[in-house]
Amino acid sequence: MARLQIRPVPRRVVWIPRALSLAASVAWGELRHDPARAALLGVRLLPGPVRRGLRPAERRLAARARTAGPAAVPSAARVRAPAGRAVRPEPGRVLHLVTNGLPFKHAGYTVRTQALAEAQRVAGLDPHVVTRVGFPVAQGVLDARPLQIVNGVPQHRLLPLNLPYGQGPVLARNAELAGRLVERLRPAVLHAATDHGNGRVALALRETYGLPVVYEVRGFLEETWLTQAAGRTPDDPTYRARRALETYCMRQADLVLTLGTAMKAEIVSRGVPAERVLTVPNAVDDAFLAPPPDGAELRARLGIAADEYVVGTVSTLTPHEGIGTLLHAGAELRRRGVPLRLLIVGDGPERGALQALAGRLGLGAGVALFTGRVPHRQVRSYHAVLDVFAVPRTDERVCRLVTPLKPVEAMASGLPVAASDLAALREVVEHEVSGQLIEPGSPHAWAEALEVLLYSRKRRHEWGASARALVARDRTWKRVAATTREAYRALGCV
C-alpha cells in the first residue's frame, strides 16, 4: 500500500474536550473493574516521547490486564436494535463495520480493511468504514475526529461524550450511534468483519433498517484466545461463549465471507450452508507486485554484510507465530558455519521473551535483529533484505485454520516462503514451487530445510518468481473487490 493520504474533515466542534471526556469515562470504568487496564490507558495517553520511554512498563501492563471477554451468552447474543427511521439505500454504497482502522492501528486486519475498501472504490462501489465505538480514544489517541478521509476512503469514528461499562451496554451504544450514521449515509449493505461485536451490531441495524448483512470471518478469535496463555482449554466458559457468539453471527448473516478453504470448512461445520459462504482471500495491491526496491542501503544500515544470508519474517510477535522455532534453527545453522542473520520485523507481547531467548542461543550482537513495528509502506524495503521469508507457525488449531496476509505480501515481492506444514499455509505456499513446507515446531527440520534453500540461489530465484506469479494471478485486491461486488449484486445491493 502506498503512503497513506489522511485528510481530517474539519468541524466547528473542538473534539479534544470530547475525547478527554470519553477517555475519562473509559478509564473510570476500567479503574473500578481492572486497575491494570486503567493504568494501561493512562500510559497510552501520555505524549509520544514519554510513552516511548515507558514501552517496557506498557508491555508489562498489557500482559497483566485482563482481556475483556464476552459478557453475553448465546441466548443473549442479540444486541438491542436502535430506534430509527426508514432509509432509502444508495445502490453500491457499503458500510464496513470494523473494530479498528488506519492510521491509528497498523496490523493485517486494518491493512485488509483499507486495501479492500480502496479496491472497491476502483471497482465502482462507494465504501465507507466505521470503527468500534470509542476507537481510537479508548486506545489512547485523543486527536480523533468523527470523519477522516484515508486514501480516499471515508473512515467514521463513533465518539460519544462517555461510554457505559460492559460489553452489552457498549454494543447497544455502538448500534445506536451506527444507526444515526446509517440514516445519514443510506448504505445498501452492511459488511461487518470479525469479531462478533461488529457482527452483532450489524444484525441489530438490519433489524431496524432492513439492510442485508455480510459477515466477514477473518479469523477465529476464540482459537487465538486459547494460545495466549497457558492452561486455557476449549472447556473454558470464555472460549465456549466466544465460539457461540461467532457462530451466531455466521448463522444469522445473509452471507459469510472468509479467507480460505480451511476456514470455509470450519464455518460450514458450524451449521452455515456452504452456498452462503464465499472465499475472499488475503491479497496485495499493485505496489507489492512492482519490482522490489534495492536492499543494499538498508542491509548496510542494519550492519548485514554482502556475503551473509538473511532469513526473516514480518509478524505480530505472539506465541502461535512460532518465532522461537526460527531462533533455534538459526542458532543451529550458525553452529554449522552458515553466515546467517535473522531479521524479525514487528512487535507484540512475546518480543521481550524472544530477545532474551536469542541472547541465550548466542544470537546477540545483531545476529538476530528485532526492528520493532515498522510502517506498512516500509515492509517491502525489509523484504528486499531477505533471502527467505519464514512463517514458522505452531501446530495450533488457529494456525491450521487461518491463512495469514504477511506471506502473501512476501510472495508478491518475489520471495520464496518457508512455512510450517499446516492446512491453512498449504493454501498459500505450494511445496517446492513457491516455497517449502516444513514440520512445525521442529528446529532441526527447519535448519535442514533452510540450509539447503540458502545454498541454492537458483532454487530461491525460481521459487520466488513462481510465488510472485501465483499472487499476481489469484490474489490481488482488484480481484477480491470484483468478487465482493458480485456478492453484493446477488444480495440486490448494486
Secondary structure, DSSP 8 states (H G I E B T S, - for coil): -----EEE---SS-HHHHHHHHHHHHHHHHHHH-HHHHHHHHHHTS-HHHHHHTHHHHHHHHHHS--------GGG--------------TTEEEEEES--TTT--SHHHHHHHHHHHHHHHTT-EEEEEE-TTTTGGGT-----SEEEETTEEEE----S---SSHHHHHHHHHHHHHHHHHHH--SEEEEESSHHHHHHHHHHHHHH---EEEEE---HHHHHHHTSTT--TTSHHHHHHHHHHHHHHHHSSEEEESSHHHHHHHHHTT--GGGEEE----B-HHHHS-----HHHHHHTT--TT-EEEEEE----GGG-HHHHHHHHHHHHHTT--EEEEEEB--TTHHHHHHHHHHTT-TTTTEEEEE---GGGHHHHHTT-SEEEE---S-HHHHH---SHHHHHHHTT--EEEE--HHHHTT--BTTTEEEE-TT-HHHHHHHHHHHHT-HHHHHHHHHHHHHHHHHH-BHHHHHHHHHHHHHHTT--
